[in-house]
Amino acid sequence: MPLSHFIFRHSLILFLFIISACDDIERDNILDPKNPGSYRPLTTMIEAFVNTENDQLYNQYMISALNKIKEQYGQKVVIAHFHRNVGVFSDSLALRDNEILYQLTVGDIRSMRMLVLVK
């Protein structure tokens, strides 16, 4: 038997073996979204736009309330404070990105409100 036939025959056998061995992978990873038994505990995210330099106390009350929520629920909740400048009150932790996020959020809320009014 010539060498080319030998290589072809064994390549074909190897190829068929690989094809038959390629079966669906086990779906036993609990974080695999295709695993019907997968589970991930839910986490709630709370986002708050704040200005801690404001002379009104509602921001401090809100931050205090959010901290109590975090103490009570621990790992079940994630709280993000986005500091922003409001009027004449400049927050030392404010970032430009926070203002952009605020404008996008306010725009989304207004869009949802308009959608409800149109219906």
KAMO-V432565 format. One record per residue. N is the residue number from 1. RES is the residue in one letter. SS is DSSP state (helix for helix, strand for strand, loop for the rest). OMEGA is omega in whole degrees, 0 to 359 (* if undefined). NEAR is the number of other ideal C-beta (glycine too) atoms within 12 Angstrom. Layout:
BEGIN
N|RES|SS|OMEGA|NEAR ; N|RES|SS|OMEGA|NEAR
END
This chain:
BEGIN
1|M|loop|180|9 ; 2|P|loop|182|8 ; 3|L|helix|182|9 ; 4|S|helix|178|10 ; 5|H|helix|179|11 ; 6|F|helix|179|12 ; 7|I|helix|181|13 ; 8|F|helix|182|14 ; 9|R|helix|181|15 ; 10|H|helix|176|15 ; 11|S|helix|179|14 ; 12|L|helix|179|14 ; 13|I|helix|179|14 ; 14|L|helix|180|14 ; 15|F|helix|179|14 ; 16|L|helix|177|13 ; 17|F|helix|180|12 ; 18|I|helix|180|12 ; 19|I|helix|182|11 ; 20|S|helix|180|10 ; 21|A|helix|181|11 ; 22|C|loop|178|10 ; 23|D|loop|179|9 ; 24|D|loop|181|10 ; 25|I|loop|178|11 ; 26|E|loop|180|10 ; 27|R|loop|182|15 ; 28|D|loop|177|13 ; 29|N|loop|185|15 ; 30|I|loop|178|14 ; 31|L|loop|179|13 ; 32|D|loop|182|16 ; 33|P|loop|179|12 ; 34|K|loop|177|14 ; 35|N|loop|182|16 ; 36|P|loop|179|11 ; 37|G|loop|183|14 ; 38|S|loop|182|14 ; 39|Y|loop|174|12 ; 40|R|loop|179|12 ; 41|P|loop|180|13 ; 42|L|loop|176|11 ; 43|T|loop|179|13 ; 44|T|strand|177|18 ; 45|M|strand|177|15 ; 46|I|strand|178|23 ; 47|E|strand|181|21 ; 48|A|strand|174|29 ; 49|F|strand|187|32 ; 50|V|strand|172|33 ; 51|N|loop|186|31 ; 52|T|loop|179|28 ; 53|E|loop|181|20 ; 54|N|loop|181|24 ; 55|D|loop|174|13 ; 56|Q|loop|187|15 ; 57|L|loop|185|12 ; 58|Y|helix|178|16 ; 59|N|helix|179|26 ; 60|Q|helix|177|18 ; 61|Y|helix|180|16 ; 62|M|helix|180|23 ; 63|I|helix|178|27 ; 64|S|helix|179|19 ; 65|A|helix|179|18 ; 66|L|helix|177|26 ; 67|N|helix|177|19 ; 68|K|helix|176|16 ; 69|I|helix|180|20 ; 70|K|helix|178|22 ; 71|E|helix|184|14 ; 72|Q|helix|187|14 ; 73|Y|helix|175|19 ; 74|G|helix|184|14 ; 75|Q|helix|181|13 ; 76|K|helix|183|16 ; 77|V|strand|174|21 ; 78|V|strand|181|18 ; 79|I|strand|179|27 ; 80|A|strand|176|19 ; 81|H|strand|176|27 ; 82|F|strand|181|30 ; 83|H|strand|179|29 ; 84|R|loop|176|32 ; 85|N|loop|180|23 ; 86|V|strand|180|23 ; 87|G|loop|181|12 ; 88|V|loop|183|10 ; 89|F|strand|180|18 ; 90|S|loop|178|16 ; 91|D|loop|183|25 ; 92|S|loop|180|12 ; 93|L|loop|183|18 ; 94|A|loop|176|25 ; 95|L|loop|178|17 ; 96|R|helix|179|13 ; 97|D|helix|178|13 ; 98|N|helix|179|25 ; 99|E|helix|178|21 ; 100|I|helix|178|16 ; 101|L|helix|179|22 ; 102|Y|helix|181|26 ; 103|Q|helix|177|17 ; 104|L|helix|180|17 ; 105|T|helix|179|20 ; 106|V|helix|177|16 ; 107|G|helix|178|14 ; 108|D|helix|180|14 ; 109|I|helix|178|15 ; 110|R|helix|178|14 ; 111|S|helix|179|14 ; 112|M|helix|180|14 ; 113|R|helix|179|13 ; 114|M|helix|178|12 ; 115|L|helix|179|11 ; 116|V|helix|180|10 ; 117|L|helix|181|9 ; 118|V|helix|180|8 ; 119|K|loop|*|7
END
